[in-house]
């Protein structure tokens, strides 16, 4: 892109491991990067030019930081809870911001998002909050899934098989919700997928559609992804049945710029939406998009934060949700509870001709606590591959899981194999 960003100062909210590539991209463009996170040991901090311990929810503190550091723009990293403060600070400071107040409301609250979808005749997951609030628990068809309305990455989520489970799960969900709100939904035992969008100057582009595969080996906790395949086998179903409605919804919400992912279940050939994310994602669909289609969402968002423009890239030419007749897959390696002593086998993947990148987030010495299980915090690494042949990717996935071993101090395996 032709925009000169050298010596511009960018503040990035949040310092989780998935934010590191965003920092690296910013620095490659000559941008001076500052990261703030309430956690003094947030992993992304050591990659930035400068770091602060200011909480991303502290509006006053963030504004003082912006003034003291002569910040030129702000970005939200990979955390839903920071989208609203991102909007507030941008609005108060006069910085470019890709979200509006209404978009913050409807795209960060799962209950509000469901209401929005239903107003456009878009299917969501059936929920039973009314029965619970009216104490009609016998009307709730178990199993159900309980989650906070405003949390992400599996936090505060539970599968419930009876009323006792449900009461405990509601309290758990409320404890993870800033707004003290939760959803009780039908537990969907069907295919899982996601749709990933790019918005540029009011134009809507579907950049990727993928099938997701989750583990069922962690009890009644949220099912964490173990693999994603691009493009989805449901890509035609999406465009035939849902895409026109989504275009109308985004138009009504006046979405102009940014990246957006929506998860969905497919049940009886109907797509049921859930869990919107108006930001870069931890599972990073932008990685195979960049490798195959040739444009970088991170770079586009950095440009927007500092100039108000997503750049001069021609998405009409480059964007292709069919991945130019190629295929991609992401393999997630998940840790069980315990301390990681050894990770063996990752180096054997580095020379694989189908490898795009290994995004490792946990290393030897990392402690995996009980609270991390069932969330993205238990992800050791994500391995991204591409090929002209999907069968090759299936074979590689089996081979990689067979050859990678994660051990604790007692030489016990502490990773999930599927």
Secondary structure in CASP SS format (residue, H / E / C, confidence):
PFRMAT SS
TARGET T0000
AUTHOR 0000-0000-0000
METHOD secondary structure of the structure
MODEL  1
X C 1.00
X C 1.00
X C 1.00
X C 1.00
X C 1.00
X C 1.00
X C 1.00
X C 1.00
X E 1.00
X E 1.00
X E 1.00
X E 1.00
X E 1.00
X C 1.00
X C 1.00
X C 1.00
X H 1.00
X H 1.00
X H 1.00
X H 1.00
X H 1.00
X H 1.00
X H 1.00
X H 1.00
X H 1.00
X H 1.00
X H 1.00
X H 1.00
X C 1.00
X C 1.00
X C 1.00
X E 1.00
X E 1.00
X E 1.00
X E 1.00
X E 1.00
X C 1.00
X C 1.00
X C 1.00
X C 1.00
X C 1.00
X C 1.00
X H 1.00
X H 1.00
X H 1.00
X H 1.00
X H 1.00
X C 1.00
X C 1.00
X E 1.00
X E 1.00
X E 1.00
X C 1.00
X C 1.00
X C 1.00
X C 1.00
X C 1.00
X C 1.00
X H 1.00
X H 1.00
X H 1.00
X H 1.00
X H 1.00
X H 1.00
X H 1.00
X H 1.00
X H 1.00
X H 1.00
X H 1.00
X C 1.00
X C 1.00
X C 1.00
X E 1.00
X E 1.00
X E 1.00
X E 1.00
X C 1.00
X C 1.00
X C 1.00
X H 1.00
X H 1.00
X H 1.00
X H 1.00
X H 1.00
X H 1.00
X H 1.00
X H 1.00
X H 1.00
X H 1.00
X H 1.00
X H 1.00
X H 1.00
X H 1.00
X C 1.00
X C 1.00
X C 1.00
X C 1.00
X C 1.00
X C 1.00
X C 1.00
X H 1.00
X H 1.00
X H 1.00
X H 1.00
X H 1.00
X H 1.00
X H 1.00
X H 1.00
X C 1.00
X H 1.00
X H 1.00
X H 1.00
X H 1.00
X H 1.00
X H 1.00
X H 1.00
X H 1.00
X H 1.00
X H 1.00
X C 1.00
X C 1.00
X C 1.00
X C 1.00
X E 1.00
X C 1.00
X C 1.00
X E 1.00
X C 1.00
X H 1.00
X H 1.00
X H 1.00
X H 1.00
X H 1.00
X C 1.00
X C 1.00
X C 1.00
X H 1.00
X H 1.00
X H 1.00
X C 1.00
X C 1.00
X C 1.00
X C 1.00
X E 1.00
X E 1.00
X E 1.00
X E 1.00
X E 1.00
X C 1.00
X C 1.00
X C 1.00
X C 1.00
X C 1.00
X C 1.00
X C 1.00
X C 1.00
X C 1.00
X E 1.00
X E 1.00
X E 1.00
X C 1.00
X C 1.00
X H 1.00
X H 1.00
X H 1.00
X H 1.00
X H 1.00
X H 1.00
X H 1.00
X H 1.00
X H 1.00
X H 1.00
X H 1.00
X H 1.00
X H 1.00
X C 1.00
X C 1.00
X C 1.00
X C 1.00
X C 1.00
X C 1.00
X E 1.00
X E 1.00
X E 1.00
X E 1.00
X E 1.00
X C 1.00
X C 1.00
X C 1.00
X C 1.00
X E 1.00
X E 1.00
X E 1.00
X E 1.00
X E 1.00
X E 1.00
X E 1.00
X E 1.00
X E 1.00
X E 1.00
X C 1.00
X C 1.00
X E 1.00
X E 1.00
X E 1.00
X E 1.00
X E 1.00
X E 1.00
X E 1.00
X E 1.00
X E 1.00
X E 1.00
X E 1.00
X E 1.00
X C 1.00
X C 1.00
X C 1.00
X C 1.00
X C 1.00
X C 1.00
X E 1.00
X C 1.00
X C 1.00
X C 1.00
X E 1.00
X E 1.00
X E 1.00
X E 1.00
X E 1.00
X E 1.00
X C 1.00
X C 1.00
X C 1.00
X C 1.00
X H 1.00
X H 1.00
X H 1.00
X H 1.00
X H 1.00
X H 1.00
X H 1.00
X C 1.00
X H 1.00
X H 1.00
X H 1.00
X H 1.00
X H 1.00
X H 1.00
X H 1.00
X H 1.00
X H 1.00
X H 1.00
X C 1.00
X C 1.00
X C 1.00
X C 1.00
X C 1.00
X E 1.00
X E 1.00
X E 1.00
X E 1.00
X E 1.00
X E 1.00
X E 1.00
X E 1.00
X E 1.00
X E 1.00
X C 1.00
X C 1.00
X E 1.00
X E 1.00
X E 1.00
X E 1.00
X E 1.00
X E 1.00
X E 1.00
X E 1.00
X C 1.00
X C 1.00
X C 1.00
X C 1.00
X C 1.00
X C 1.00
X C 1.00
X H 1.00
X H 1.00
X H 1.00
X H 1.00
X H 1.00
X H 1.00
X H 1.00
X H 1.00
X H 1.00
X C 1.00
X C 1.00
X C 1.00
X H 1.00
X H 1.00
X H 1.00
X H 1.00
X H 1.00
X H 1.00
X H 1.00
X H 1.00
X H 1.00
X H 1.00
X H 1.00
X C 1.00
X C 1.00
X C 1.00
X C 1.00
X C 1.00
X C 1.00
X C 1.00
X H 1.00
X H 1.00
X H 1.00
X H 1.00
X C 1.00
X C 1.00
X C 1.00
X C 1.00
X H 1.00
X H 1.00
X H 1.00
X C 1.00
X E 1.00
X E 1.00
X E 1.00
X E 1.00
X E 1.00
X E 1.00
X E 1.00
X E 1.00
X E 1.00
X C 1.00
X C 1.00
X E 1.00
X E 1.00
X C 1.00
X C 1.00
X E 1.00
X E 1.00
X E 1.00
X C 1.00
X H 1.00
X H 1.00
X H 1.00
X H 1.00
X C 1.00
X C 1.00
X C 1.00
X C 1.00
X C 1.00
X E 1.00
X E 1.00
X E 1.00
X E 1.00
X E 1.00
X E 1.00
X C 1.00
X C 1.00
X C 1.00
X C 1.00
X C 1.00
X C 1.00
X E 1.00
X E 1.00
X C 1.00
X H 1.00
X H 1.00
X H 1.00
X C 1.00
X C 1.00
X C 1.00
X H 1.00
X H 1.00
X H 1.00
X E 1.00
X E 1.00
X E 1.00
X E 1.00
X E 1.00
X E 1.00
X E 1.00
X E 1.00
X E 1.00
X C 1.00
X C 1.00
X H 1.00
X H 1.00
X H 1.00
X H 1.00
X H 1.00
X H 1.00
X H 1.00
X H 1.00
X H 1.00
X H 1.00
X H 1.00
X H 1.00
X H 1.00
X H 1.00
X C 1.00
X E 1.00
X E 1.00
X E 1.00
X C 1.00
X C 1.00
X C 1.00
X C 1.00
X C 1.00
X E 1.00
X C 1.00
X E 1.00
X C 1.00
X C 1.00
X C 1.00
END
